Amino acid sequence: MKKILVIVMALAMGFSSLHAQKYGKTPEDSIKCLQNLSVYGEFYKQKNYAGAYDAWKQVLELCPATSLNTYIRGSVILKQMMAATKDPAQRAQYFEELMKLWDMRAQYYGRPGYCLGMKAQDMRTYAPSKIQDAMELFNQALAYANEPNFINIPYFYFECVRDAYKANLISKDDLFAAYDKATTILEDIAEMNPADTTADAMMNTVSRLFEPYASCEDLVAMYTEKFEANKTNAEFLRKATKMLASRGCTDSEIFFQLTDALYEMHPTPESAYLMAQMCNRNEEFGRIGAFLNDETISQLPENQRENAYLLVANACWRLNHYGDGRRACNNALKINPQSGRAYLLLGMLYASGADACPGDGTPIAKRAPFWAAVDMFIKAKSVDPEVAEAANTAINTYSQHFPSADDLFTYGLREGSTYQISCWFTHTTTIRAAK
């Protein structure tokens, strides 16, 4: 109270016009402003929003530039007043005041994009019948996407468009366009703030909202229709391939066409990775090495590097390039030591490359690689239960290739003893007989 009296006295004595403007146009207004600030502030602290309302309104009218809190607290007061009244006319009045409040906040404190976006969000919350008006406000807001702390607005926007689609007010093409718009803005925000993962998390949230409406059939039809007109549009190709890949629609012909066109136009590590995926699905294993090498893989996003090395390892296995395949598996394991798929592939490489590992030519040496293979299959299911079924099948298959008990006896070996394999790979294993 002492502070308020000092300010009032200063204003009355002719404080600077700029300072006076903050608390009202005239000294008399300033006195009323400060009095009402004190009154509504006390009621607000007590959560007596009805008691705060009239005094807050006076502050908004007399001195709208006094404090950002006038708008932050005013939003709370108006929403509480709407919740408390059963009179439709009274509620409509509070709603209109809330809409005006966002306009005034932008006028006095800037950030028009945020204010338009939050105005739209409040409109869809408190006046759901105005959802198309809310969408228009959101579209205006998105023009200011470079504002700081804008990150929630694209999410609110897409949520609004999704609701409009569910209400049959817009088409599926409109929904897809909105998804593209929202995620593009979030991608731009993420690029501007690489250390902040909030934008990535928000993109994932938007994608989860979109998933129920984006079947492969819908996506394939849409991108097939748009491909010819956009096949030299790198941004379209990038987004289309990303969307199809994220939804698991990579077996479609349009995905191959998009991927090929993207790589021809813009051969980035990401497009090279997509080309390798396409070659893998087409069983063109000999082409994969042209797209993926250590340098290219090192430039991929972290969550793609393991799979990229596994694509290389699988191609090497199919092409009987056992040493290169083993190296690719080990690189995948450096990224993810719990990669069951990498251990499975290592096992297949050891088993398939057994003939390339004759050792001293004895039946034991020729069959020892199958011990190593089964070791890898056992390791695979121990680190990743999801590959257990495939690992068990491989164990049952390749255990039959172990040396016989007679061979072990002939060469003076005992089950359970240690055995060292040394050829195109080295591995210490345990001696076992075929069952």
C-alpha positions as a Markdown table, in Angstrom:
| # | Residue | x | y | z |
|---|---|---|---|---|
| 1 | Met | 0.0 | 0.0 | 0.0 |
| 2 | Lys | 2.9 | 2.4 | 0.8 |
| 3 | Lys | 4.3 | 1.7 | -2.7 |
| 4 | Ile | 1.0 | 2.6 | -4.3 |
| 5 | Leu | 0.7 | 5.8 | -2.3 |
| 6 | Val | 4.2 | 6.9 | -3.4 |
| 7 | Ile | 3.3 | 6.3 | -7.1 |
| 8 | Val | 0.0 | 8.1 | -6.8 |
| 9 | Met | 1.7 | 11.1 | -5.2 |
| 10 | Ala | 4.4 | 11.1 | -7.9 |
| 11 | Leu | 1.8 | 11.1 | -10.6 |
| 12 | Ala | -0.2 | 13.9 | -9.0 |
| 13 | Met | 3.0 | 16.0 | -8.9 |
| 14 | Gly | 3.5 | 15.6 | -12.6 |
| 15 | Phe | 5.6 | 12.5 | -13.1 |
| 16 | Ser | 6.8 | 12.0 | -16.7 |
| 17 | Ser | 4.0 | 11.7 | -19.3 |
| 18 | Leu | 5.4 | 8.3 | -20.4 |
| 19 | His | 5.2 | 6.9 | -16.9 |
| 20 | Ala | 1.8 | 8.4 | -16.3 |
| 21 | Gln | 0.5 | 6.9 | -19.5 |
| 22 | Lys | 1.3 | 3.4 | -18.1 |
| 23 | Tyr | -1.1 | 4.0 | -15.2 |
| 24 | Gly | -3.7 | 6.1 | -17.1 |
| 25 | Lys | -4.1 | 9.2 | -19.3 |
| 26 | Thr | -4.6 | 11.6 | -16.4 |
| 27 | Pro | -3.5 | 11.7 | -12.8 |
| 28 | Glu | -7.1 | 11.0 | -11.8 |
| 29 | Asp | -7.2 | 7.9 | -14.0 |
| 30 | Ser | -3.9 | 6.8 | -12.5 |
| 31 | Ile | -5.3 | 7.1 | -9.0 |
| 32 | Lys | -8.3 | 5.0 | -10.0 |
| 33 | Cys | -6.1 | 2.5 | -11.8 |
| 34 | Leu | -3.9 | 1.9 | -8.8 |
| 35 | Gln | -6.8 | 1.6 | -6.5 |
| 36 | Asn | -8.5 | -1.0 | -8.7 |
| 37 | Leu | -5.2 | -2.8 | -9.2 |
| 38 | Ser | -5.0 | -3.2 | -5.5 |
| 39 | Val | -8.7 | -4.3 | -5.1 |
| 40 | Tyr | -8.8 | -6.8 | -7.9 |
| 41 | Gly | -5.3 | -8.2 | -7.0 |
| 42 | Glu | -6.5 | -9.0 | -3.5 |
| 43 | Phe | -9.7 | -10.7 | -4.7 |
| 44 | Tyr | -7.6 | -12.6 | -7.3 |
| 45 | Lys | -5.2 | -14.0 | -4.7 |
| 46 | Gln | -8.3 | -15.3 | -2.8 |
| 47 | Lys | -9.6 | -16.8 | -6.0 |
| 48 | Asn | -12.7 | -14.7 | -5.6 |
| 49 | Tyr | -13.0 | -14.1 | -9.4 |
| 50 | Ala | -16.5 | -12.5 | -9.2 |
| 51 | Gly | -15.2 | -10.0 | -6.7 |
| 52 | Ala | -12.2 | -9.3 | -8.8 |
| 53 | Tyr | -14.1 | -8.8 | -12.1 |
| 54 | Asp | -15.4 | -5.2 | -11.8 |
| 55 | Ala | -12.1 | -3.8 | -10.5 |
| 56 | Trp | -10.1 | -5.7 | -13.1 |
| 57 | Lys | -12.4 | -4.3 | -15.8 |
| 58 | Gln | -11.6 | -0.8 | -14.5 |
| 59 | Val | -7.9 | -1.5 | -14.8 |
| 60 | Leu | -8.3 | -2.8 | -18.4 |
| 61 | Glu | -10.3 | 0.4 | -19.3 |
| 62 | Leu | -8.2 | 3.0 | -17.5 |
| 63 | Cys | -4.7 | 1.7 | -17.9 |
| 64 | Pro | -4.4 | -1.2 | -20.3 |
| 65 | Ala | -0.6 | -1.0 | -20.5 |
| 66 | Thr | 0.0 | -1.3 | -16.8 |
| 67 | Ser | 1.1 | -4.9 | -16.7 |
| 68 | Leu | 1.0 | -8.1 | -18.8 |
| 69 | Asn | -0.7 | -9.6 | -15.7 |
| 70 | Thr | -3.8 | -7.6 | -16.6 |
| 71 | Tyr | -4.2 | -10.0 | -19.6 |
| 72 | Ile | -2.9 | -13.2 | -18.0 |
| 73 | Arg | -5.1 | -12.9 | -14.9 |
| 74 | Gly | -7.9 | -11.4 | -17.0 |
| 75 | Ser | -8.1 | -14.6 | -19.1 |
| 76 | Val | -8.4 | -16.6 | -15.9 |
| 77 | Ile | -11.1 | -14.3 | -14.5 |
| 78 | Leu | -13.3 | -14.4 | -17.6 |
| 79 | Lys | -13.0 | -18.2 | -18.0 |
| 80 | Gln | -14.0 | -18.6 | -14.3 |
| 81 | Met | -16.9 | -16.2 | -14.8 |
| 82 | Met | -18.1 | -18.2 | -17.8 |
| 83 | Ala | -17.9 | -21.4 | -15.9 |
| 84 | Ala | -19.9 | -19.9 | -13.0 |
| 85 | Thr | -22.9 | -18.5 | -14.9 |
| 86 | Lys | -25.9 | -20.3 | -16.2 |
| 87 | Asp | -27.1 | -17.3 | -18.1 |
| 88 | Pro | -26.4 | -17.8 | -21.9 |
| 89 | Ala | -26.4 | -14.0 | -22.5 |
| 90 | Gln | -24.0 | -13.4 | -19.6 |
| 91 | Arg | -21.7 | -16.2 | -20.8 |
| 92 | Ala | -21.7 | -14.8 | -24.3 |
| 93 | Gln | -20.7 | -11.4 | -22.9 |
| 94 | Tyr | -17.7 | -12.9 | -21.1 |
| 95 | Phe | -16.7 | -14.8 | -24.2 |
| 96 | Glu | -16.7 | -11.6 | -26.3 |
| 97 | Glu | -14.6 | -9.9 | -23.6 |
| 98 | Leu | -12.2 | -12.8 | -23.7 |
| 99 | Met | -11.8 | -12.5 | -27.5 |
| 100 | Lys | -11.2 | -8.7 | -27.2 |
| 101 | Leu | -8.7 | -9.3 | -24.4 |
| 102 | Trp | -6.4 | -11.3 | -26.8 |
| 103 | Asp | -6.6 | -8.4 | -29.3 |
| 104 | Met | -5.7 | -5.9 | -26.7 |
| 105 | Arg | -2.9 | -8.0 | -25.4 |
| 106 | Ala | -1.4 | -8.1 | -28.9 |
| 107 | Gln | -1.8 | -4.3 | -29.2 |
| 108 | Tyr | 0.0 | -3.5 | -26.0 |
| 109 | Tyr | 2.4 | -6.4 | -25.6 |
| 110 | Gly | 3.1 | -7.7 | -29.1 |
| 111 | Arg | 3.4 | -11.4 | -30.1 |
| 112 | Pro | 0.4 | -11.2 | -32.5 |
| 113 | Gly | 0.9 | -14.7 | -33.7 |
| 114 | Tyr | 0.7 | -16.2 | -30.2 |
| 115 | Cys | -2.3 | -14.0 | -29.3 |
| 116 | Leu | -4.2 | -14.9 | -32.5 |
| 117 | Gly | -3.4 | -18.6 | -31.9 |
| 118 | Met | -4.6 | -18.5 | -28.3 |
| 119 | Lys | -7.6 | -16.5 | -29.2 |
| 120 | Ala | -8.4 | -19.3 | -31.7 |
| 121 | Gln | -7.8 | -22.0 | -29.1 |
| 122 | Asp | -10.2 | -20.2 | -26.7 |
| 123 | Met | -12.7 | -19.8 | -29.5 |
| 124 | Arg | -12.8 | -23.6 | -30.2 |
| 125 | Thr | -12.9 | -24.4 | -26.5 |
| 126 | Tyr | -15.7 | -22.0 | -25.4 |
| 127 | Ala | -17.6 | -21.6 | -28.7 |
| 128 | Pro | -17.2 | -24.9 | -30.5 |
| 129 | Ser | -19.8 | -23.9 | -33.1 |
| 130 | Lys | -17.4 | -21.3 | -34.3 |
| 131 | Ile | -14.8 | -23.9 | -35.3 |
| 132 | Gln | -14.4 | -22.6 | -38.9 |
| 133 | Asp | -13.8 | -19.1 | -37.5 |
| 134 | Ala | -11.2 | -20.6 | -35.2 |
| 135 | Met | -9.5 | -22.2 | -38.2 |
| 136 | Glu | -9.3 | -18.9 | -39.9 |
| 137 | Leu | -7.7 | -17.3 | -36.8 |
| 138 | Phe | -5.2 | -20.1 | -36.6 |
| 139 | Asn | -4.3 | -19.6 | -40.3 |
| 140 | Gln | -3.6 | -15.9 | -39.5 |
| 141 | Ala | -1.6 | -16.9 | -36.5 |
| 142 | Leu | 0.7 | -19.3 | -38.5 |
| 143 | Ala | 2.0 | -16.3 | -40.5 |
| 144 | Tyr | 3.9 | -15.4 | -37.4 |
| 145 | Ala | 5.5 | -18.7 | -36.8 |
| 146 | Asn | 9.0 | -17.2 | -36.3 |
| 147 | Glu | 7.8 | -15.6 | -33.0 |
| 148 | Pro | 9.5 | -17.0 | -29.8 |
| 149 | Asn | 7.6 | -19.6 | -27.8 |
| 150 | Phe | 5.2 | -20.3 | -30.7 |
| 151 | Ile | 5.5 | -24.0 | -30.4 |
| 152 | Asn | 2.0 | -24.9 | -29.0 |
| 153 | Ile | 0.2 | -23.1 | -31.8 |
| 154 | Pro | 0.8 | -25.5 | -34.7 |
| 155 | Tyr | -0.4 | -28.4 | -32.4 |
| 156 | Phe | -3.6 | -26.5 | -31.4 |
| 157 | Tyr | -4.1 | -25.6 | -35.1 |
| 158 | Phe | -4.0 | -29.2 | -36.3 |
| 159 | Glu | -6.2 | -30.3 | -33.4 |
| 160 | Cys | -8.8 | -27.8 | -34.5 |
| 161 | Val | -8.6 | -28.9 | -38.2 |
| 162 | Arg | -8.9 | -32.5 | -37.1 |
| 163 | Asp | -12.1 | -31.7 | -35.2 |
| 164 | Ala | -13.4 | -29.9 | -38.2 |
| 165 | Tyr | -12.7 | -33.0 | -40.3 |
| 166 | Lys | -14.5 | -35.2 | -37.8 |
| 167 | Ala | -17.5 | -32.9 | -38.0 |
| 168 | Asn | -17.5 | -33.3 | -41.9 |
| 169 | Leu | -16.8 | -29.6 | -42.3 |
| 170 | Ile | -13.6 | -30.1 | -44.4 |
| 171 | Ser | -12.2 | -32.7 | -46.8 |
| 172 | Lys | -9.4 | -35.2 | -46.2 |
| 173 | Asp | -7.2 | -33.2 | -48.5 |
| 174 | Asp | -7.7 | -30.3 | -46.2 |
| 175 | Leu | -6.7 | -32.4 | -43.2 |
| 176 | Phe | -3.6 | -33.7 | -45.0 |
| 177 | Ala | -2.6 | -30.1 | -46.0 |
| 178 | Ala | -3.0 | -29.0 | -42.4 |
| 179 | Tyr | -0.8 | -31.8 | -41.2 |
| 180 | Asp | 1.8 | -30.8 | -43.7 |
| 181 | Lys | 1.6 | -27.1 | -42.6 |
| 182 | Ala | 1.8 | -27.9 | -38.9 |
| 183 | Thr | 4.7 | -30.2 | -39.2 |
| 184 | Thr | 6.6 | -27.9 | -41.5 |
| 185 | Ile | 6.4 | -25.1 | -39.0 |
| 186 | Leu | 7.5 | -27.4 | -36.2 |
| 187 | Glu | 10.4 | -28.6 | -38.3 |
| 188 | Asp | 11.5 | -25.0 | -38.9 |
| 189 | Ile | 11.3 | -24.3 | -35.2 |
| 190 | Ala | 13.4 | -27.4 | -34.5 |
| 191 | Glu | 16.0 | -26.3 | -37.0 |
| 192 | Met | 16.2 | -22.9 | -35.3 |
| 193 | Asn | 16.6 | -24.5 | -31.9 |
| 194 | Pro | 18.6 | -27.7 | -32.4 |
| 195 | Ala | 19.3 | -28.1 | -28.6 |
| 196 | Asp | 15.6 | -28.0 | -27.7 |
| 197 | Thr | 13.8 | -31.3 | -28.3 |
| 198 | Thr | 10.3 | -29.8 | -27.5 |
| 199 | Ala | 9.5 | -29.3 | -31.2 |
| 200 | Asp | 10.4 | -32.9 | -32.0 |
| 201 | Ala | 8.1 | -34.1 | -29.2 |
| 202 | Met | 5.3 | -31.8 | -30.5 |
| 203 | Met | 5.7 | -33.2 | -34.0 |
| 204 | Asn | 5.3 | -36.7 | -32.6 |
| 205 | Thr | 2.1 | -35.6 | -30.8 |
| 206 | Val | 0.7 | -34.1 | -34.0 |
| 207 | Ser | 1.6 | -37.3 | -35.9 |
| 208 | Arg | -0.3 | -39.4 | -33.3 |
| 209 | Leu | -3.3 | -37.2 | -33.9 |
| 210 | Phe | -3.0 | -37.7 | -37.6 |
| 211 | Glu | -2.4 | -41.5 | -37.7 |
| 212 | Pro | -6.0 | -42.6 | -37.5 |
| 213 | Tyr | -6.8 | -40.7 | -40.7 |
| 214 | Ala | -3.7 | -41.6 | -42.7 |
| 215 | Ser | -4.0 | -45.2 | -43.9 |
| 216 | Cys | -1.5 | -46.4 | -46.5 |
| 217 | Glu | -4.4 | -46.6 | -49.0 |
| 218 | Asp | -5.2 | -42.9 | -48.5 |
| 219 | Leu | -1.5 | -41.8 | -48.6 |
| 220 | Val | -0.7 | -43.9 | -51.7 |
| 221 | Ala | -3.7 | -42.5 | -53.6 |
| 222 | Met | -2.9 | -38.9 | -52.6 |
| 223 | Tyr | 0.8 | -39.1 | -53.5 |
| 224 | Thr | 0.1 | -41.0 | -56.7 |
| 225 | Glu | -2.3 | -38.3 | -57.8 |
| 226 | Lys | 0.2 | -35.5 | -57.0 |
| 227 | Phe | 3.4 | -37.1 | -58.2 |
| 228 | Glu | 3.5 | -36.0 | -61.8 |
| 229 | Ala | 2.9 | -32.4 | -60.9 |
| 230 | Asn | 5.5 | -32.4 | -58.1 |
| 231 | Lys | 8.2 | -34.8 | -59.2 |
| 232 | Thr | 10.7 | -32.0 | -59.5 |
| 233 | Asn | 9.6 | -30.4 | -56.2 |
| 234 | Ala | 12.3 | -31.6 | -53.7 |
| 235 | Glu | 10.3 | -30.4 | -50.6 |
| 236 | Phe | 7.2 | -32.3 | -51.7 |
| 237 | Leu | 9.3 | -35.4 | -52.4 |
| 238 | Arg | 11.0 | -35.2 | -49.1 |
| 239 | Lys | 7.8 | -34.9 | -47.1 |
| 240 | Ala | 6.0 | -37.6 | -49.1 |
| 241 | Thr | 8.7 | -40.2 | -48.7 |
| 242 | Lys | 9.0 | -39.3 | -45.0 |
| 243 | Met | 5.2 | -39.7 | -44.5 |
| 244 | Leu | 5.0 | -43.0 | -46.4 |
| 245 | Ala | 8.1 | -44.4 | -44.5 |
| 246 | Ser | 6.7 | -43.3 | -41.1 |
| 247 | Arg | 3.4 | -45.0 | -41.8 |
| 248 | Gly | 5.0 | -48.3 | -43.1 |
| 249 | Cys | 3.8 | -47.7 | -46.7 |
| 250 | Thr | 7.2 | -48.5 | -48.3 |
| 251 | Asp | 6.1 | -51.4 | -50.4 |
| 252 | Ser | 4.0 | -49.2 | -52.7 |
| 253 | Glu | 5.1 | -48.4 | -56.2 |
| 254 | Ile | 4.7 | -44.6 | -55.5 |
| 255 | Phe | 7.2 | -44.8 | -52.6 |
| 256 | Phe | 9.8 | -46.2 | -55.0 |
| 257 | Gln | 9.0 | -43.5 | -57.6 |
| 258 | Leu | 9.2 | -40.7 | -55.0 |
| 259 | Thr | 12.4 | -42.1 | -53.5 |
| 260 | Asp | 14.1 | -42.4 | -56.9 |
| 261 | Ala | 13.1 | -38.9 | -57.9 |
| 262 | Leu | 14.2 | -37.4 | -54.6 |
| 263 | Tyr | 17.7 | -39.0 | -54.9 |
| 264 | Glu | 18.1 | -37.9 | -58.4 |
| 265 | Met | 17.3 | -34.3 | -57.5 |
| 266 | His | 18.9 | -34.1 | -54.0 |
| 267 | Pro | 21.3 | -36.9 | -53.1 |
| 268 | Thr | 21.4 | -36.4 | -49.3 |
| 269 | Pro | 22.2 | -39.1 | -46.7 |
| 270 | Glu | 18.5 | -39.3 | -46.0 |
| 271 | Ser | 17.6 | -39.9 | -49.6 |
| 272 | Ala | 20.4 | -42.4 | -49.9 |
| 273 | Tyr | 19.0 | -44.3 | -46.9 |
| 274 | Leu | 15.6 | -44.4 | -48.6 |
| 275 | Met | 17.1 | -45.7 | -51.8 |
| 276 | Ala | 18.9 | -48.4 | -49.9 |
| 277 | Gln | 15.6 | -49.4 | -48.3 |
| 278 | Met | 14.0 | -49.5 | -51.7 |
| 279 | Cys | 16.7 | -51.7 | -53.1 |
| 280 | Asn | 16.4 | -54.0 | -50.1 |
| 281 | Arg | 12.7 | -54.5 | -50.7 |
| 282 | Asn | 13.3 | -55.0 | -54.4 |
| 283 | Glu | 16.0 | -57.5 | -53.5 |
| 284 | Glu | 18.5 | -55.5 | -55.5 |
| 285 | Phe | 21.2 | -56.1 | -52.8 |
| 286 | Gly | 24.1 | -55.3 | -55.1 |
| 287 | Arg | 23.0 | -51.7 | -55.3 |
| 288 | Ile | 22.8 | -51.0 | -51.6 |
| 289 | Gly | 26.6 | -50.4 | -51.2 |
| 290 | Ala | 26.4 | -47.6 | -53.7 |
| 291 | Phe | 24.1 | -45.7 | -51.4 |
| 292 | Leu | 25.3 | -46.5 | -47.9 |
| 293 | Asn | 28.9 | -46.3 | -46.7 |
| 294 | Asp | 30.4 | -45.3 | -43.3 |
| 295 | Glu | 30.5 | -41.6 | -44.2 |
| 296 | Thr | 26.9 | -41.5 | -45.4 |
| 297 | Ile | 25.6 | -43.4 | -42.4 |
| 298 | Ser | 27.5 | -41.2 | -40.0 |
| 299 | Gln | 25.4 | -38.2 | -41.3 |
| 300 | Leu | 22.1 | -39.9 | -40.8 |
| 301 | Pro | 19.9 | -39.1 | -37.8 |
| 302 | Glu | 21.0 | -41.2 | -34.9 |
| 303 | Asn | 17.8 | -43.3 | -34.9 |
| 304 | Gln | 18.4 | -44.5 | -38.5 |
| 305 | Arg | 22.1 | -45.4 | -38.3 |
| 306 | Glu | 21.6 | -48.9 | -36.7 |
| 307 | Asn | 19.1 | -49.9 | -39.4 |
| 308 | Ala | 21.4 | -48.5 | -42.1 |
| 309 | Tyr | 24.2 | -50.8 | -41.0 |
| 310 | Leu | 21.8 | -53.7 | -40.8 |
| 311 | Leu | 20.7 | -53.0 | -44.4 |
| 312 | Val | 24.4 | -53.2 | -45.4 |
| 313 | Ala | 24.9 | -56.4 | -43.4 |
| 314 | Asn | 21.9 | -58.1 | -44.9 |
| 315 | Ala | 23.0 | -57.2 | -48.4 |
| 316 | Cys | 26.5 | -58.6 | -47.6 |
| 317 | Trp | 25.0 | -61.8 | -46.3 |
| 318 | Arg | 22.9 | -62.2 | -49.5 |
| 319 | Leu | 26.0 | -61.5 | -51.7 |
| 320 | Asn | 28.3 | -63.8 | -49.7 |
| 321 | His | 30.5 | -60.8 | -48.6 |
| 322 | Tyr | 30.9 | -62.3 | -45.1 |
| 323 | Gly | 33.7 | -60.1 | -43.8 |
| 324 | Asp | 32.0 | -56.8 | -44.8 |
| 325 | Gly | 28.8 | -58.1 | -43.4 |
| 326 | Arg | 30.4 | -58.9 | -40.0 |
| 327 | Arg | 31.9 | -55.4 | -39.9 |
| 328 | Ala | 28.5 | -53.8 | -40.6 |
| 329 | Cys | 26.9 | -55.9 | -37.8 |
| 330 | Asn | 29.6 | -54.8 | -35.4 |
| 331 | Asn | 29.0 | -51.2 | -36.3 |
| 332 | Ala | 25.3 | -51.6 | -35.6 |
| 333 | Leu | 26.2 | -53.1 | -32.3 |
| 334 | Lys | 28.4 | -50.1 | -31.4 |
| 335 | Ile | 25.3 | -48.0 | -31.9 |
| 336 | Asn | 22.9 | -50.4 | -30.1 |
| 337 | Pro | 24.5 | -53.2 | -28.1 |
| 338 | Gln | 21.1 | -54.6 | -27.5 |
| 339 | Ser | 20.4 | -55.1 | -31.3 |
| 340 | Gly | 18.9 | -58.6 | -31.6 |
| 341 | Arg | 18.7 | -58.2 | -35.3 |
| 342 | Ala | 22.5 | -57.5 | -35.5 |
| 343 | Tyr | 23.2 | -60.7 | -33.6 |
| 344 | Leu | 20.8 | -62.7 | -35.8 |
| 345 | Leu | 22.6 | -61.4 | -38.9 |
| 346 | Leu | 26.0 | -62.2 | -37.4 |
| 347 | Gly | 24.8 | -65.8 | -36.8 |
| 348 | Met | 23.6 | -66.1 | -40.4 |
| 349 | Leu | 26.9 | -64.7 | -41.7 |
| 350 | Tyr | 28.9 | -67.3 | -39.6 |
| 351 | Ala | 26.6 | -70.1 | -40.8 |
| 352 | Ser | 26.5 | -69.1 | -44.4 |
| 353 | Gly | 30.3 | -68.5 | -44.5 |
| 354 | Ala | 31.2 | -71.8 | -42.9 |
| 355 | Asp | 32.7 | -73.1 | -46.2 |
| 356 | Ala | 34.9 | -70.0 | -46.3 |
| 357 | Cys | 36.4 | -71.0 | -43.0 |
| 358 | Pro | 37.9 | -74.5 | -43.4 |
| 359 | Gly | 40.5 | -74.1 | -40.8 |
| 360 | Asp | 42.8 | -77.2 | -40.8 |
| 361 | Gly | 40.4 | -79.1 | -43.0 |
| 362 | Thr | 39.2 | -81.5 | -40.4 |
| 363 | Pro | 35.4 | -82.1 | -40.0 |
| 364 | Ile | 35.6 | -80.3 | -36.6 |
| 365 | Ala | 37.1 | -77.1 | -38.1 |
| 366 | Lys | 34.7 | -77.1 | -41.0 |
| 367 | Arg | 31.7 | -77.3 | -38.7 |
| 368 | Ala | 33.0 | -75.1 | -35.9 |
| 369 | Pro | 31.5 | -71.9 | -37.5 |
| 370 | Phe | 28.0 | -73.4 | -36.6 |
| 371 | Trp | 28.9 | -73.2 | -33.0 |
| 372 | Ala | 29.7 | -69.5 | -33.4 |
| 373 | Ala | 26.4 | -69.0 | -35.3 |
| 374 | Val | 24.3 | -70.6 | -32.6 |
| 375 | Asp | 26.2 | -68.5 | -30.0 |
| 376 | Met | 25.0 | -65.4 | -31.9 |
| 377 | Phe | 21.4 | -66.6 | -32.1 |
| 378 | Ile | 21.4 | -67.3 | -28.3 |
| 379 | Lys | 22.8 | -63.8 | -27.7 |
| 380 | Ala | 20.1 | -62.3 | -30.0 |
| 381 | Lys | 17.2 | -63.6 | -28.0 |
| 382 | Ser | 18.9 | -62.8 | -24.7 |
| 383 | Val | 19.1 | -59.1 | -25.6 |
| 384 | Asp | 15.9 | -58.7 | -27.6 |
| 385 | Pro | 12.9 | -60.9 | -26.8 |
| 386 | Glu | 11.2 | -59.7 | -30.0 |
| 387 | Val | 13.6 | -61.8 | -32.1 |
| 388 | Ala | 13.3 | -64.9 | -29.9 |
| 389 | Glu | 11.1 | -66.9 | -32.3 |
| 390 | Ala | 13.5 | -66.3 | -35.2 |
| 391 | Ala | 16.5 | -67.1 | -33.0 |
| 392 | Asn | 15.0 | -70.3 | -31.7 |
| 393 | Thr | 14.2 | -71.5 | -35.3 |
| 394 | Ala | 17.8 | -70.7 | -36.3 |
| 395 | Ile | 19.2 | -72.5 | -33.3 |
| 396 | Asn | 17.2 | -75.6 | -34.1 |
| 397 | Thr | 18.3 | -75.5 | -37.7 |
| 398 | Tyr | 22.0 | -74.9 | -37.3 |
| 399 | Ser | 22.5 | -77.1 | -34.2 |
| 400 | Gln | 22.1 | -80.0 | -36.5 |
| 401 | His | 25.3 | -79.0 | -38.3 |
| 402 | Phe | 27.4 | -79.4 | -35.2 |
| 403 | Pro | 30.1 | -82.1 | -35.4 |
| 404 | Ser | 28.9 | -85.5 | -34.3 |
| 405 | Ala | 29.8 | -87.1 | -31.0 |
| 406 | Asp | 31.9 | -89.6 | -32.9 |
| 407 | Asp | 33.9 | -86.8 | -34.6 |
| 408 | Leu | 34.6 | -85.2 | -31.3 |
| 409 | Phe | 35.8 | -88.5 | -29.9 |
| 410 | Thr | 38.0 | -89.1 | -33.0 |
| 411 | Tyr | 39.8 | -85.8 | -32.6 |
| 412 | Gly | 40.0 | -86.0 | -28.8 |
| 413 | Leu | 37.6 | -83.2 | -28.0 |
| 414 | Arg | 35.1 | -83.0 | -25.1 |
| 415 | Glu | 31.8 | -81.3 | -25.0 |
| 416 | Gly | 31.9 | -78.1 | -22.9 |
| 417 | Ser | 35.5 | -77.4 | -23.6 |
| 418 | Thr | 36.7 | -74.2 | -25.2 |
| 419 | Tyr | 37.4 | -73.9 | -28.9 |
| 420 | Gln | 39.1 | -71.1 | -30.9 |
| 421 | Ile | 37.9 | -70.3 | -34.4 |
| 422 | Ser | 40.2 | -68.3 | -36.6 |
| 423 | Cys | 39.6 | -67.6 | -40.3 |
| 424 | Trp | 37.7 | -64.7 | -41.8 |
| 425 | Phe | 36.4 | -64.1 | -38.3 |
| 426 | Thr | 37.8 | -65.1 | -34.9 |
| 427 | His | 35.6 | -66.4 | -32.1 |
| 428 | Thr | 36.0 | -68.4 | -28.9 |
| 429 | Thr | 33.1 | -70.9 | -28.5 |
| 430 | Thr | 32.1 | -74.0 | -26.6 |
| 431 | Ile | 32.4 | -77.5 | -28.1 |
| 432 | Arg | 29.0 | -79.2 | -28.6 |
| 433 | Ala | 27.8 | -82.3 | -30.4 |
| 434 | Ala | 24.9 | -82.5 | -32.8 |
| 435 | Lys | 21.8 | -84.0 | -31.2 |
